[in-house]
């Protein structure tokens, strides 16, 4: 059985819109700008905002650990004073 790849491709292209509608896919918005550096600056700004948000979460976790560590360190220091 011979399969004509070109015919299959044409059928796929003819029905692609129906398939996209059936699965609910959305088209991405295309931005046209005369200043490509503005797009880079916007992307950098978004990456920095995401990085800051991630660091705040890590900082909160680190702060809890540091507080529990400082209590333990204080207890160790008190015990060392009694040993000396």
N, C-alpha and C positions, 0 to 999 in steps of 0.2 A: 504494500500500500504506500503510494507516494504522497507525501504531505507537502503542499506548496506553502512555504514559509511566507511569501509575499501575500498570499490570499489570507492566511491567518492573521498577519499583521494588519491588513486592511480591515478585517472584521473586528479586530480588537479596537482599532482607532474609531470605527464607526459607533461602537457600543461603549466606549470609555466614559462618555458623559452620563449614560444611564447607570453604569457601575458606580461612578463617583456619587451620584445622587442617592443610590441605594444604600451606600455605606456612610453617607452623610459627611463626606470629606469637604473641607473648606479650602478655598484658594487663599494663598498668602498675599498680603498686601505688598505691592511693589512701590518703593519710595523713589521718586525721581528728584535729584537735587543737583545743583550746579557746584556744590561744595562737598566733595567726598570726605574732606577732613572733619566736617560737621558730623557725619555718620560715625567716624572713628571716635570722635570725642564723646558722642552720645553712648556708644557701646562701652567705652572705657568708664564713663560715669556709672553706667549700670553695673559693670563688673565690680567697681570699687564699692558701690552701695551693697552689693551682695556679699562682698568680702567683709565689709564692716558688720553686717548683720550676723554673719557666721562667727566672726571674732567675738561679738558680744555674747553669743551663746556659749562659746568656749570660755570666755572670761568668767561668766557666771559659774560654770562648772569648776573652773580653776579656783575661783574665790572660795567656794565651799570646801574644796580640798585643802586650800591654804589655811583656812580657819581651823579645820580639824587637825592639820599638821602643826599649827602654832600651839594648839592646846597640848598636843603630844610632846612637842619640843619643850614647852614650859614644864611639863611634868618630868621630863628627862633632866632638865637643868636643875629642878628642885632636888631630885634624887642624887645628882652629882654633888650638890652642895652638902647634902647629908653624908656622903661618902668621904668627902675631903676633910 
